[in-house]
Amino acid sequence: MTDDSWDGHESFRSEIFGRLTDEAQPIDVMGGFHFRRGGKWVRLRPASREAIALPFGIIFTPSLAELIEITRGFGPPKDLIRVQIMEDLRDG
């Protein structure tokens, strides 16, 4: 995992950011994630938590169902493509 410095975006920010680059598709890993809603920063607080073992250690992520709903809420076309990929994984 690379430890990229990342100072956020106008629509979202994160206290911790890294990118898994050894995968077929790079995966962004964030902690302390905030998004803009109504002109205010809102901290994302997932309801679920699942451990994923990786070669360098364990990371925690919301459930796939919750990740789908979180990503769907972002709205841009690239995120809706990610939603479809996750739904395809879920549906097998």
PyMOL commands that set and color helices and strands:
alter all, ss='L'
color gray80, all
select helices_A, chain A and resi 64-74+77-91
alter helices_A, ss='H'
color red, helices_A
select strands_A, chain A and resi 12-20+27-37+40-43+50-54+57-61
alter strands_A, ss='S'
color yellow, strands_A
deselect
rebuild
show_as cartoon
